[in-house]
């Protein structure tokens, strides 16, 4: 079964001036598509936590069954607990992603 979900994230910018990624912070995982409007990455978390610097609004999607904890700098935590669950990270902060015991596969979409 395929999962398709439309996610809208407001961007008040004109997008990136180029699609190369330039000197931007790298997204964790395997980088996918890059355009003026977004960058994507795929990542499977196992035992080690991963930090992500949200330089722009960033959408995290749990793409398969699993569990993902998203920790914010102030200690607040959000969890994604079913395939298709999403979280939107605000720009300007560093977040820590952790699997909830079993591997967690996520898609990361940075809105430019």
Secondary structure, DSSP 8 states (H G I E B T S, - for coil): ------------S---S-SS-TTS---SSEEEEE-SSEEEEEEEE-SS-EEEEESS-EEEEE-SSS-EEEE-TTS-EEEE-STT-EEEE-TTEEEEEEE-SS-EEEEEEEE-
